[in-house]
Amino acid sequence: MNCHGRDPSLSEALADPVVRAVMAADHVDPCKLAAELRAMATRLNLSERSHVASA
């Protein structure tokens, strides 16, 4: 949780200097990770919509 009383957004979390340092240490490409997470969010949103439509 951040100082505003809410969890950070994905963009905020990925921009955090500590998160960036850990990603660099683990050789994680921030652009690739962001693209993979966007793709997964799209798939989950499509899945959720199809589940709601069939209910």
N, C-alpha and C positions, 0 to 999 in steps of 0.2 A: 504494500500500500504506500502511496506517496503522501506528500504533505497536504494534498487536497482531499484526503480521505477515500481515495479510490485506487484501484489497481492501475498501473500504467498501461497505456495502449501498446500494441505490438511495436509501433513506430517509436514510441518513447523508450520502450525496453531495449530495442535494438540500437538506439542512439546513446544509451547509457555508457559512460566511459569504462566502467568496470566490466559490463557485458562485452564491450568491444575488445577489452584487453584479454578476456577469457577466450573469446572467439579467435583472436589473433594467435594466442598461445596454442589453440587447438587446430589452427590452420583452416578455420571456417571462413569461407568467402561470404561477406555480408550480403552482397547482391544476389548470389545464388540462393542463400538461405531465404532471403525476402521473397524471391520468385517462387521457391518451393512452398513457402507458407501461404502466399497468395493463391497458388494453384490448389492447395489443399482446402483453403477456405472456400474457393469457388466450388469444388467438388462437394464439400459438406453442405453448402447452401443449396446446391441443386438436389442433393439427396434429401435434405430436409423438406424442400418444396414438394418433391414427388411423394414423400411420406405423408405430408399434410393433405395433398390432393387425393390420395387414395383412402384417407380415413373417413 
